[in-house]
Amino acid sequence: MSTEKPDNLITSIGAGAISLGIFAVLAAAAISLTYIAGSESIAANKAASKARALAAVMPANLYDQSLLSAPIELVDYAKLNLKPNALAYAAVKSGDTQAIILPVIAKDGYSGDISLLLGIDKYGVIQGLRTIEHKETPGLGDKVEHKKSDWVDSFIGKSLANTPSNDWAVTKDGGVFDAFTGATITPRAVVNAVHQGMLYHQRQQSVLYNAPQEQ
């Protein structure tokens, strides 16, 4: 049987409760700080990944500020098969927009949507193209990935001026873009999507090149 006096027992219980309360507060604070730090790290990694993707379709000599610093909210985004609040990015040099990076989605890939980034300069010439996401067949349709094939580089230098409308097709359809051996649907979808991106860039130049730029 405990011989501790009631007052001492109450004091002891109170001290224990206070200690547990302090521990709970400190633990909660530590968890919150860890969550915040983790969230910031994830956000930083996503931003870095997006910056690399944008840089892959835009020559470095066309911009002197971060490509992420000049987003442009797209109008008539459905023409590119995009959702509301879709963003393009401007390549800005000495305060002037030299080129635009457009997101474009090909809806008619063999295995679903193919997400693309298309870099076009102010003269309407393609500077780069990359596939960002797809579900195409490994060994066939996945050649739209730059790491699997340099096929996307065949678009560089093309424009609406030097490539007539009928040429924006794979060779099987009478165009100038090669298909993949054993796979025509995927490259056909990409060519069509890029052509739509080029037409959009032509129609929306006044919006794209006069959008306010963050410094």
N, C-alpha and C positions, 0 to 999 in steps of 0.2 A: 504494500500500500504506500502511495506517495505521501511524503511528509511535507511537500511544498505547500506553502500558504496560498490561499485563494488569490490574494492580491498579486503575489509573485507569478502565479499560474496565468492570470489574465495578462500581466505584463509580458510574459514569455510568449503567449499566443499572439498578442498584438505585434510584438517584434518580428515574429515569424511571418505574420501576414504582410507586414510592411516589406520585409525582405523579398517575399514572393512577388509582391506588387512591383517592386523595383526591378526584379529580374524579368518580369513579364514585359515591363516597359522597355527595358534595354534590349530584350530579345526581339520585340516588335520593331524597334528602331533599327536593329541590325538587319532584320529581314527586309524592311523597307529600303534601306540603303543598298542592300544587295540587289533588290528588284530594280531600283532606279539605275544602278550601275550596269546591270545586265541589259535593261531596256536601251540605255544610251549606247551600249556596245553593239547591240543588234541594229539599232538605227544607223550607227556609223558604218557598220559593215554593209548594210543595204545601200547607203549613199555611195560608198566606195565602189560597190559592184555596179550600180547604175552609171556612175561616172566613167568606169572602164568601158561599159557597153556603148555609151555615147561617143567616147573618144575613138572607138573602133571604127566608126563610120564617118569620122570627120578629121581631115588632115590638120595637124597642129598649127600649120601656118595660117589657118583661117580664123583663129580665135586667140585672144590673150587674156580671157577671164574664164572662170569655171563655167563649163557648159551647164551645170546644174543651177547656176545663178540667174539664168534667163529663161524661165519657163513661160510658155504661152498657152493659155487655155483655148482649145480648139472649138471653132464653130462648125456647124454642119458635120460633126464628128461621125455621124452614121455612114457617111460616104466612105470612111476608112474602116467601117465595121467596129468602131470604138464605142465605149460607153460615155455617159455624161462626165464632165470634168476631166476628160482626157487632155494630156499635155504634150505639146511639142517643145523643143528646146532650140534656142537661137545660138549660133556661133557668132560671137561678137568680138570685133577687133577695132581698137581705137574708137570705141563708142558706136560703131556702125555694124549692123547685122550683115554678115557675109554669107551665111548659109542657115539652113533649117534642118533639124532632125525630126522626122515624122515617125510616130508609131503607126503601124498598119497591120491589120489582121486579115489573113487569107482564110475565108470561111469554108473553102471547098477543098481542103487538103484530103489526102486519102484516109487519114485517121483522125481528122478533126481540124480545129483551128491551128493556124501557124502564125505566131506573133513575130513581127519584123520591126527593125529599126532602119529607116531610110534617110541617108544624108544627101541633101540636095543644095547646091550653092545658088547664089542669087541669079545666076545666068541659066538656071534650070538644068544643070549638069549633075548627074549622080556622082557623089564622092565616096560612097560606101554603102554597104548593105550587110546586115547581120540578122540571123534567125535567133530570136531570144527564147522562144519556147515552141515545142511541137511534140507530136506523138506519132511521128512517122516511123515506118518500118526500118529497124536497124539493117544496115547494109544496102538499103535501097533509097527510100525517101529521106533518110537522115543525112544524105549528102547536101542537104540545104544548110547544114551546120558548117561553119568555116573550118572547124578543127577536123572535119571529116573530108572536106573537099573545098577547092577554091572556086567552085561553081558560082557562088554569089559575087565573086570579083568580076565576072563577065558583065555585070551591070555598070561597073565604073566607067564613066565617060559617056554613057548613054544620056540622051535628052529627047524631048519631044521634037526638037528641031532636027536632030540628025538621025532619028529613028521614027519613021512614019508609023501611023497607028496600026496598020496591018502587020508590021514587023514585031509588034509587042505580043509575041506568041512563041511557043516552042516550035522547032523546025518541023515536027510532025504535022502541025497546024498551019504551016506556011510562014512561020516567023523566023527570027534570027537567033533564038536562044535554044541551046542544046537541051535535050531531055537527058534523063539518066537511063542507063541500060536496065531494062526491065521495070522502069518506073516513069510514067508520063504525068500522072495526075498531080503529083506533088510539085514538080517544077512548073507545070501549067498554072497551078494555083498561085504560086509565088510570082510568076511573071504577070498574071492578071492583077494581083494585089499591088505590085510595084507600079504598074501602069496607072492604076487608080490613084496611087499616091502622087504620081507625077502630075496627073490632071488636077488633083486637089491643090497641089502646090501652085500650079499655074493660075487656077481660079482665085485662090485666096492670098495672092502675093501682097496685096495692099494691107491685108490684116496681119499677115505673118511678119512682114518687114517693117511695119510701123507700130508694132506692139511696144509698150513701155518696157525698158530693160532695167533690171536691177543691177547695181554696181557692187 
